[in-house]
């Protein structure tokens, strides 16, 4: 049985992970960490990770970047593999992650959806074929409560495109002050925030007289919660320090690792 700690356990995604885990006999949530330390499920919730003295096999984090300075030392001290699903990390926080990954296994992904990870492969192929002649734009839509923009997934998709393009693209986040034609070698980002949109990402390849659009829509947070639990089961078996991602999880599931 895989024993799981959920960081951000009382948030939308934390609750979704906890609910799904309860229905799986091979998983057990042993504790939650949340600034709002109110017990809402079958496991205790702590505001401070150091208050939990029990044992666990892996930690899933769906909280916020602000939790990282306390989570990483806790995981390093406990030698506890972690699955970081939070987005919006600063450069300093990314450096903290890389340093911690020298001591323990850390999984990080801007999006836990299988469909998004397949989309990454598709846009790489499209960028290889079209990248020299087509302009590229990324449009992402999320609920009105999302804090970061562009989304971590949008940035992850842009990084995938960058790997396949024949040039190093310039990221453009805001054009309202730019009174000029679109520059060469750009990837433009547009962020929509409203209502209860779970998550939509659209990649537009606009070329001479034709446009190709690739799009992914999530209709339930269970898409991401299931991915997080799959990653948790994989990471609970890892002992080698380093940074892991969804490609490692998929390869393991297919027996290709």
Buried (B, 14 or more C-beta within 10 A) or exposed (E): EBBBBBBBBBBBBBBBBBBBBBEEEEBBBBBBBBEEBEEBBEBBBBEEBEEBEEEBBBBBBBBBBEBBEBBBBBBBEBEBBBBBBBBBBEEEBEEBBEEBBEBBBBBBBBBBBBBBBEBBEEBBEBBBEBBEEBBBBBBBBBEEEBEBBBBBBBBBBBEBBBEBBEEEBEBBEEEEEEEEEEEEEBBBBBBEBEEEBBBBBBBBBBEEEEEBEBEBEBEEBBBBBBBBBBBBBBBBEBEEBEBBBBEBBBEBEEEEE
